[in-house]
Amino acid sequence: MTALTGPLPKLGERHVQDLFALNIALQLFDGVATYQGLRLGWREANPLLVASFEQLGVMNSLLLFKACACAFILLLHRYQQHASVPLALLFVAGIHLFLSFLPWSAKFAWFALSLGG
């Protein structure tokens, strides 16, 4: 078997703890970045969240969505002995890295640079 088709290496408990902490941190970042971005007049890309803003308001929607996401991550962590959980935590972190952390970071970096020039 090649490295691409072989079994995934088993992650130790410490790695699962790190993935858990990373996921929670990414959720917190996303909530704060979304709130601050909206305050600056930027738009949210998630249509479910946008629809919720209209029904519940921005703060309530963000708290609800982030609480549900953190509860899901906590549930995954609770069952970390299952072989698929580390991969699921890695997948969720990757999704948030590419769909939240990087885009929001780029927007805030651009904003900060535009203030200085």
N, C-alpha and C positions, 0 to 999 in steps of 0.2 A: 504494500500500500504506500502511496505517496503521502507527503505531508498534507496535501489538499483533500485526500479522500479518506485518510485514516481517522480513527476516533479522536474526539476532542480530549485534550488532557484534563484530568480531574482537578478541579480547583479546590484548594484547601479552604478550611473554615475562615481563615484570615482574609482570603481573597473574596469570599462571599460577603464578609462583613464590610470590606472596602467597597464592593459593588453596591451594597445596601446604602452605605453612607453617601456614595457618589450619586445614586438615584434620588435620595432625599434632597441633597444639595442642589441637584439640577431642577427638581420640582420647586424648591424655594426660590432659586434664581429666576425660573420662568415666571412665577407669580409676581415677584417684585419687578422684573424687567417689563412684563406686560403692563402692569399698573403704571409704571413710570413712562413707558412708551406711549400709552394712551393719554397720559397727562400732557405729553409733548405734542399730541395731535396725530400720532402715528396710528395706523390701523392694525387690528388683530387679523391674522390670516386664517384662524380656525373658525369655520362657519358655525359650528355648534356653540362655541364660546360666544361669538357675536350674537347669535340668536338668544342665548341665555342673558347677555347684557341687557337686552331689551325687556326681558321678563323680570329679572331679579336685580338688575343693577350690576355695575362693574365689580364692586368689592364683594358682594354676596356671591356672584358667579365665580370669581377667582377663588374665593375661600372654599366654595363647594367643590369645584373641579380639582383643586390642589389637595383638598382633604380626601377626596375619592382616590386620586392617584397615589397619595401617600399610604392610604389604607391598602390598596392593591400591592404596593411595594412591601408593606409590612406583612401582608399575607404571604407573599412569596418568601420573604425572609423567614417566616414562621415554619415553612416547609422546606427549608434549605437542604435537608437531607436527600431530597429527590434530585436525581441527576439532571433534570431539565431546568431546575431553578437558576443555577449560575448562568446558564445560557440565556434564560429569559431576562434576568437582571442586566446582563450585558446588552441584550437586544434593546431593552427599554432605555438604557443609558445612551446607546448609540442613536436611537431615534431622537431623543431630546437634545443630544449634542448637535446633530445636524439640522433639526427643525426648530430649535429654540436657542440654544446657547450661542452657536456661531452666528446666526442671523441677528439676534439682539445685540451681541457683542460688536458686530460690524456696524450696526446702526449707531450704537452709543459711541463707538470710536470715531466714526465719521462726524457725529454731532460735536464731540469734544474737540476734534481737529478744526471744525468750522468755527468754533468759538474763539480759538486761538489765532486765527488768521485773518 
